[in-house]
Amino acid sequence: MEQSSKHRSERVLFKIHRKDKTEILAICDEALLGKELSNSTTRMKVPLGFYKGTYISKSDALDLMRRYTNINALGSVLDLGIEKNIINKDAVLWFNSEDGKRIPHLIIFSIPPI
């Protein structure tokens, strides 16, 4: 099994979801859209509509992640963030793709005070 998505050069997409005063930054490798991923407890199909948006470089995606408090990110941008010590690898959930690659997934949500 390949260790991670680290050295692949997929294009990265981002999309901002807005509802009321909440914004969620969604980031994903283009090659993962529509794919089935699984780990020991969960299976998921990567939703095209949630992640498909605007193409962006991985470094620009990391810059965006620094500015948002609600993030759903999947794929190689997380490998880069871990490598640069921007993302704590212990906060990442790992999935396996159908072809045996390890895929990182990070979800961060802040809950505003009531």
C-alpha positions as CSV (number, residue, x, y, z in Angstrom):
1,M,0.0,0.0,0.0
2,E,1.3,3.4,-0.9
3,Q,2.0,5.6,2.2
4,S,0.1,8.7,1.2
5,S,-0.9,11.1,-1.5
6,K,2.2,13.2,-0.8
7,H,4.0,13.2,-4.1
8,R,1.1,13.2,-6.5
9,S,0.5,16.4,-8.5
10,E,-3.2,16.6,-8.7
11,R,-5.0,19.8,-9.3
12,V,-6.6,21.1,-6.1
13,L,-10.1,22.7,-6.0
14,F,-11.6,24.9,-3.4
15,K,-15.2,26.1,-2.8
16,I,-16.6,28.4,-0.1
17,H,-20.0,27.4,1.3
18,R,-22.0,30.2,2.9
19,K,-25.1,29.9,5.1
20,D,-26.2,32.8,7.2
21,K,-23.0,34.0,8.9
22,T,-21.1,30.7,8.6
23,E,-18.5,30.0,5.9
24,I,-17.0,26.6,5.2
25,L,-13.8,26.2,3.1
26,A,-13.9,23.0,1.1
27,I,-10.6,21.8,-0.5
28,C,-10.0,18.6,-2.4
29,D,-7.7,17.0,-5.0
30,E,-9.5,17.0,-8.3
31,A,-8.6,13.3,-8.8
32,L,-10.5,12.3,-5.6
33,L,-13.9,13.7,-6.8
34,G,-16.5,10.9,-6.9
35,K,-14.1,8.3,-5.6
36,E,-14.9,5.8,-2.8
37,L,-12.7,6.0,0.3
38,S,-12.8,3.9,3.4
39,N,-11.1,3.3,6.7
40,S,-11.7,0.8,9.5
41,T,-15.0,2.5,10.6
42,T,-16.2,4.6,7.7
43,R,-16.9,4.5,4.0
44,M,-17.5,7.6,1.9
45,K,-18.0,8.7,-1.7
46,V,-16.2,12.1,-2.2
47,P,-19.1,14.4,-3.2
48,L,-18.5,16.3,-6.4
49,G,-20.9,19.2,-5.6
50,F,-19.4,19.9,-2.2
51,Y,-15.7,20.2,-3.4
52,K,-15.9,21.2,-7.0
53,G,-15.1,24.9,-7.4
54,T,-12.1,26.9,-8.4
55,Y,-8.6,25.5,-9.2
56,I,-5.9,26.7,-6.8
57,S,-2.3,25.8,-6.1
58,K,-1.5,23.8,-3.0
59,S,0.4,26.7,-1.4
60,D,-2.5,29.1,-2.0
61,A,-4.9,26.5,-0.6
62,L,-2.7,26.4,2.6
63,D,-2.9,30.2,2.8
64,L,-6.7,30.0,2.5
65,M,-6.8,27.4,5.3
66,R,-5.0,29.9,7.6
67,R,-7.8,32.4,7.1
68,Y,-10.9,30.1,7.7
69,T,-12.1,28.6,11.0
70,N,-14.4,26.1,9.3
71,I,-12.5,23.7,7.0
72,N,-13.2,20.4,5.2
73,A,-10.0,19.4,3.3
74,L,-9.2,16.1,1.6
75,G,-6.0,15.1,-0.2
76,S,-2.5,16.2,-1.0
77,V,-2.8,19.7,0.4
78,L,-2.9,18.2,3.8
79,D,0.4,16.3,3.2
80,L,2.0,19.6,2.3
81,G,0.5,21.2,5.4
82,I,1.9,18.4,7.6
83,E,5.3,18.6,5.9
84,K,5.4,22.3,6.6
85,N,4.2,21.9,10.2
86,I,1.1,23.9,9.6
87,I,-1.2,20.9,10.2
88,N,-0.9,18.6,13.2
89,K,-0.8,15.0,11.7
90,D,-2.7,13.7,14.8
91,A,-5.7,15.8,13.8
92,V,-6.0,14.1,10.4
93,L,-8.3,11.2,9.6
94,W,-6.8,8.7,7.1
95,F,-8.8,6.9,4.4
96,N,-7.7,4.3,1.8
97,S,-8.6,4.8,-1.8
98,E,-9.7,1.9,-4.0
99,D,-6.2,1.7,-5.5
100,G,-4.6,1.4,-2.0
101,K,-3.3,5.0,-1.5
102,R,-3.7,6.6,1.9
103,I,-5.7,9.8,1.7
104,P,-5.7,12.5,4.5
105,H,-9.0,14.2,5.5
106,L,-9.3,17.1,7.9
107,I,-12.4,18.7,9.3
108,I,-12.2,21.8,11.5
109,F,-15.4,23.6,12.8
110,S,-15.6,26.3,15.3
111,I,-18.8,26.9,17.2
112,P,-19.5,30.6,17.8
113,P,-20.5,31.7,21.3
114,I,-24.3,31.8,22.0
